[in-house]
Amino acid sequence: MKIRLLIFTILLFLLTACWPSFGKQTAMTAQENTPTILLTDSQIPTLTITLQETDTPEPTISSANNGWDRYLPRTMAEIIELAMIESELDTMVNNAVYLETAPDYQFPSKVRMIYTGEYREVKDPRKTMINIWLGSFAPQLTANEREEVFEMEFLFFEDGKEFWIPVQKPLIGFMKDELNAGDEVNLFLLFIGANRTENKLDLLFLVNEFN
């Protein structure tokens, strides 16, 4: 546990040290007459990405503290409610992708959930979203390294609702060794964005530690 905590404390420091200076959030939408960046992936259609700044209330959580104690006890329902209100995700249009770039609005949380032991490979558009997000926060990583950080997502339950959440690769071995299906576990996670396809909104979280 101490070794694992040291690994992720170092990774967390690298991510926060490389934090971009542009705005509160990055919204990826298809709009006319705006500068765009085109990304092409072999498994999904081309995404048109527009960077824009939005006016938001001042966060109530200080980003000065980047340690594990900034992960506040919350439920998934509480985080989703915060994300819907603060990020205005209910206004997203079809096939839009939203990435959160401000630490406070990623709502770092410690959530008590049920571990199932089920896992699967992370697919697009989640895969591309994570790749872009890591490109902003950890530019020292190569493209191949970014692909490997969150390769797999695990199934967790809270109050009978299922959540597929990508887990950092170095954690996976510890998780399989230390947990059994049906165990309760504290997940230290961040909200990093959402995508909407065919009128279905998918919120994306990442697990950075567990106990």
C-alpha positions as CSV (number, residue, x, y, z in Angstrom):
1,M,0.0,0.0,0.0
2,K,2.8,2.4,0.9
3,I,4.6,1.6,-2.4
4,R,1.4,2.1,-4.4
5,L,0.7,5.4,-2.6
6,L,4.2,6.6,-3.4
7,I,3.8,5.7,-7.1
8,F,0.6,7.6,-7.4
9,T,1.7,10.6,-5.3
10,I,4.6,11.0,-7.8
11,L,2.2,10.6,-10.7
12,L,-0.2,13.1,-9.2
13,F,2.6,15.6,-8.7
14,L,3.6,15.2,-12.4
15,L,0.1,15.8,-13.6
16,T,-0.5,18.8,-11.4
17,A,2.9,20.3,-12.2
18,C,2.1,20.2,-15.9
19,W,-1.4,21.8,-15.5
20,P,-2.3,24.0,-18.5
21,S,-3.0,27.6,-18.0
22,F,-5.9,28.0,-20.3
23,G,-9.4,28.6,-18.8
24,K,-11.6,26.5,-16.6
25,Q,-12.7,23.9,-19.2
26,T,-12.3,22.6,-22.7
27,A,-15.5,22.0,-24.7
28,M,-15.3,19.9,-27.8
29,T,-18.1,20.8,-30.2
30,A,-18.7,21.1,-34.0
31,Q,-19.2,24.8,-34.6
32,E,-18.8,27.0,-37.7
33,N,-16.5,30.0,-37.9
34,T,-14.4,29.0,-34.9
35,P,-10.8,27.8,-34.9
36,T,-10.6,24.0,-34.5
37,I,-8.2,21.2,-34.0
38,L,-9.0,18.0,-36.0
39,L,-8.1,14.7,-34.4
40,T,-8.4,11.4,-36.4
41,D,-8.6,8.0,-34.8
42,S,-8.9,4.7,-36.7
43,Q,-11.8,3.5,-34.7
44,I,-14.0,6.6,-34.6
45,P,-15.0,9.4,-36.9
46,T,-13.0,12.6,-37.0
47,L,-13.7,14.8,-34.0
48,T,-13.8,18.6,-34.4
49,I,-12.5,20.2,-31.2
50,T,-13.0,23.8,-30.2
51,L,-11.3,25.4,-27.2
52,Q,-13.4,28.0,-25.4
53,E,-13.5,29.7,-22.0
54,T,-16.7,30.0,-20.0
55,D,-17.6,32.2,-17.0
56,T,-18.2,30.1,-13.9
57,P,-18.6,30.7,-10.2
58,E,-15.4,30.7,-8.1
59,P,-14.8,27.1,-6.9
60,T,-15.4,26.3,-3.2
61,I,-12.4,23.9,-3.0
62,S,-8.9,25.3,-3.2
63,S,-6.6,23.8,-5.8
64,A,-3.6,24.7,-3.7
65,N,-3.9,21.4,-1.9
66,N,-3.1,18.6,-4.3
67,G,-2.7,15.8,-1.8
68,W,-5.0,12.8,-1.2
69,D,-6.8,14.7,1.5
70,R,-8.4,16.9,-1.2
71,Y,-10.5,13.9,-2.3
72,L,-13.6,14.6,-0.3
73,P,-16.1,11.9,0.8
74,R,-19.0,11.9,-1.7
75,T,-21.4,9.6,-3.5
76,M,-21.5,9.2,-7.2
77,A,-25.0,10.8,-7.2
78,E,-23.6,13.9,-5.5
79,I,-20.7,14.2,-8.0
80,I,-23.0,13.8,-11.0
81,E,-25.3,16.5,-9.6
82,L,-22.3,18.8,-9.1
83,A,-21.0,18.1,-12.7
84,M,-24.5,18.7,-14.2
85,I,-24.9,22.0,-12.5
86,E,-21.3,23.4,-12.7
87,S,-20.5,22.1,-16.1
88,E,-23.9,22.6,-17.6
89,L,-23.8,19.2,-19.2
90,D,-27.5,19.2,-19.8
91,T,-27.0,21.7,-22.6
92,M,-24.6,19.4,-24.5
93,V,-25.7,18.6,-28.1
94,N,-25.5,15.3,-29.8
95,N,-22.0,13.9,-30.5
96,A,-20.4,16.6,-28.3
97,V,-17.4,15.9,-26.0
98,Y,-16.6,17.9,-22.9
99,L,-13.3,17.8,-21.1
100,E,-12.8,19.4,-17.6
101,T,-9.4,21.1,-17.2
102,A,-9.8,22.8,-13.8
103,P,-8.8,20.8,-10.7
104,D,-11.6,22.0,-8.5
105,Y,-14.3,21.2,-11.0
106,Q,-13.0,17.7,-11.4
107,F,-14.5,17.2,-7.9
108,P,-11.8,15.0,-6.5
109,S,-13.8,12.5,-4.4
110,K,-13.5,9.4,-2.2
111,V,-16.4,7.2,-3.0
112,R,-17.5,4.0,-1.3
113,M,-18.5,1.5,-4.0
114,I,-18.9,-2.3,-4.6
115,Y,-16.1,-4.0,-6.5
116,T,-17.3,-6.7,-9.0
117,G,-14.0,-7.9,-10.4
118,E,-15.4,-7.4,-13.9
119,Y,-13.3,-5.4,-16.3
120,R,-12.9,-4.6,-20.0
121,E,-10.8,-2.5,-22.4
122,V,-11.5,1.2,-22.6
123,K,-13.0,2.0,-26.0
124,D,-13.6,5.2,-28.0
125,P,-14.8,7.9,-27.5
126,R,-13.6,7.4,-23.9
127,K,-10.1,6.3,-25.1
128,T,-9.6,9.4,-27.2
129,M,-10.9,11.7,-24.4
130,I,-8.4,10.2,-21.9
131,N,-5.6,10.5,-24.4
132,I,-6.3,14.2,-25.0
133,W,-6.7,14.9,-21.2
134,L,-3.4,13.3,-20.5
135,G,-1.8,15.2,-23.3
136,S,-2.7,18.4,-21.5
137,F,-1.7,17.3,-18.0
138,A,1.3,15.1,-18.6
139,P,3.0,16.3,-21.8
140,Q,6.2,14.3,-20.7
141,L,4.4,11.1,-21.7
142,T,4.7,9.7,-25.2
143,A,1.7,8.8,-27.3
144,N,2.2,5.2,-26.5
145,E,2.6,5.9,-22.7
146,R,-0.7,7.9,-22.7
147,E,-2.4,4.9,-24.3
148,E,-1.3,2.6,-21.5
149,V,-2.2,4.7,-18.4
150,F,-5.9,3.9,-18.5
151,E,-6.2,0.8,-20.6
152,M,-8.9,-1.0,-18.6
153,E,-12.1,0.0,-16.9
154,F,-13.7,-1.9,-14.0
155,L,-17.4,-2.3,-13.1
156,F,-18.4,-0.9,-9.7
157,F,-21.9,-0.5,-8.1
158,E,-23.3,2.1,-5.9
159,D,-26.9,1.8,-4.6
160,G,-27.7,-0.8,-7.3
161,K,-26.4,1.5,-10.2
162,E,-23.5,0.3,-12.3
163,F,-20.5,2.5,-13.2
164,W,-17.7,1.5,-15.6
165,I,-14.6,3.5,-14.4
166,P,-11.1,3.4,-16.0
167,V,-8.4,2.5,-13.4
168,Q,-4.8,3.5,-13.6
169,K,-2.7,0.5,-14.9
170,P,-0.3,0.2,-11.9
171,L,-3.4,-0.2,-9.6
172,I,-4.9,-3.1,-11.4
173,G,-2.6,-5.8,-10.1
174,F,-3.1,-4.6,-6.5
175,M,-6.9,-4.3,-7.0
176,K,-7.1,-7.9,-8.3
177,D,-4.9,-9.2,-5.4
178,E,-6.5,-7.3,-2.6
179,L,-10.2,-7.3,-3.5
180,N,-12.8,-10.0,-4.0
181,A,-16.1,-9.6,-5.9
182,G,-18.7,-8.0,-3.6
183,D,-16.1,-6.2,-1.5
184,E,-16.7,-2.5,-0.6
185,V,-13.8,-0.2,-1.6
186,N,-13.0,3.4,-1.4
187,L,-12.2,4.8,-4.8
188,F,-10.2,8.1,-5.2
189,L,-11.5,9.4,-8.4
190,L,-11.8,12.5,-10.6
191,F,-14.5,13.7,-13.0
192,I,-12.7,14.5,-16.3
193,G,-15.5,15.0,-18.8
194,A,-18.5,13.7,-20.7
195,N,-19.7,12.8,-24.2
196,R,-23.1,12.5,-25.7
197,T,-24.0,10.1,-28.4
198,E,-27.5,9.3,-29.7
199,N,-28.9,11.4,-26.8
200,K,-27.1,9.3,-24.2
201,L,-24.9,11.2,-21.8
202,D,-21.8,9.4,-20.6
203,L,-19.8,10.9,-17.7
204,L,-16.2,9.9,-17.5
205,F,-14.3,9.4,-14.2
206,L,-10.8,8.1,-13.5
207,V,-9.6,6.0,-10.5
208,N,-6.2,7.2,-9.1
209,E,-6.1,5.2,-5.9
210,F,-8.2,2.9,-3.7
211,N,-8.3,1.5,-0.2
